[in-house]
Amino acid sequence: MRDQRDGRRSNQVSRRSLLGGAAAAAGVAGVATGAAVVGGAATAHAVEPPSAERFRPGRPIVFRGATVVTMDDELGVLADADVLVVGTRIEAVGHALPTPPGTAVVETGGGLLTPGFVDTHRHVWQTALRGVGVEWTLAEYMERMFGRWGLAYRPEDLAAGNRMGMVEALDAGVTTVLDWSHNLRTPEHADAAVDGLLAVPARARFGIGNAFADSAGWIHGGEVDRLLDSRFPSRDQLVTPQIAYDIVPPDEELLPALRFARDRGLQWTSHGGIVGYAADETITFLADNGFLSPDITLVHGGAYGEDGYRRLADAGAFLSIAAESELNAGQGYPPSHRAREFGVRMSLSMDTVVWWSGDMFSAMRATLNADRGLAHLRAHERGEVLQSNALRSAEVLEWATMGGARALGMEAEIGSITPGKLADLVLLRTDTTVMSPLSNPVGHLVFQAGRADVDTVVVNGRVVKHRGELVGVDVAGARREVEASLEHLRAEIGDQEWEAASHG
Ligand SMILES: [Zn+2]
């Protein structure tokens, strides 16, 4: 602990000096950015060993000369800074850090280093159906996925979807995903879903759910306890469990299940606040029965009323806003403006790649677009023109990192680049066409950056992507599995229905 405190003190000094010469510091970062290639790729690539060997497990890593967007309130944004990773954790953040012998050095050349992104709601099991629902509404999704299509899933389809979905997430710098897994119709489906998550070195929260079962039988048949005992003997692992089950409509029979989750220290997430499906009754039910707490994340939430938002804020419960989903499928307007008004804690999510993208750059942009666009529209309708935007880019970046960490109860471990936390990091190139010149790191992350800029990804201290290539991840194998899964699902769905669903 002493080392961490010492590290923090040196960081504070560094930041003060930076603040004293912010313009000069930014200028240095900008020059470095323009002149160098992240990772020294242009000069060092030919003589370096392969990434898997260079970043072998247990070898410390230092990122040198980065623009570090720490998302740590005390550290802020550091120019020309280093981040040292030892074992699974961030050992130190600062300038010209001393390193242990044998440390792997990544010269970032002014690259942009951020915490790994956290997605608090993604139905990863649906990855094989990527893109088929691009024209759908929520009603069409419900009819298809929870009518016939979901029932066509074999255990291996869940495994394949989860595996490819987590590979995709890692590639985009999404280091933690709450896999909202609500097609666990048999124990075999559940085990296969876990297998798919474990096949990829990403951090996942396995949201145990079954949209096809009755609420009473689902949790008390012993299946969740079996999974906890057999697949999650420790919470100190990359994949951890919680409950993902809709309290829509509220049902007294769910009270024992909520007690079960609380007794076992499992968080709970439910969709809710959806126009035409659910208003405040989920919140009222949880509050009246003593279960509205920081352990609860409600997804979407655009249909809640003032009382609902007030109760969420008072209880410290979370919203997961999936703006791309809500704007296209019609669950309700993305409620970030309402949540900000009432002080509800927020995280962001992508929902499903059946329609949308699976990266948090898109989530941040969609959220900003929706929030600001509505404010402008309402002003115009009043005959006014806004002179400033209320929602700032830094807030949205906070929701995509620390907000997600808090919603998962992991804020002490992930979500910011803070000495002592687990090392989940994303290094973005700043020599790409959209990332140079780099003048506003947070602004670039929110409105400029994309998947192609993600150079290096670290999860739990392990390099899983470097120089734009996944490391120690069998991408071709994951693709083969998910393509075979799609073939099966399409055959089950039938050509006529598939074509109608794709283009209708
Ligand atoms: Zn969802």
Residues whose N, C-alpha, C, O or C-beta is under 5 A from the ligand:
A	BS01	ZN	D351
